[in-house]
Amino acid sequence: MKTIRHLKAQKARLKAIMQRMDSEASFDSEDGRRYAQALVKLVLINMQIEETKKEAARK
C-alpha cells in the first residue's frame, strides 16, 4: 500500500509540473521535450499502480 501512495504522489507532482508547462510548445524545443518526458513518466507510473493493485488482488 505504501508503494501505491508513493506512486500516486509522484503522479500528482508530475501532473502539477505538466500544468505549469506550455502544453502547446513544439516538441523541437526544450519545453516540449520536458513535457513529453513527463507524459511518459506519468504513463509508466499509471502502469506500475495498476500492476501493484493486480498483485495485491491476487494475494
Buried (B, 14 or more C-beta within 10 A) or exposed (E): EEEEEBBEEBBEEBEEBBEEEEEEBEEEEEBBEBBEEBEEBBEEBEEBBEEBEEEEEEE
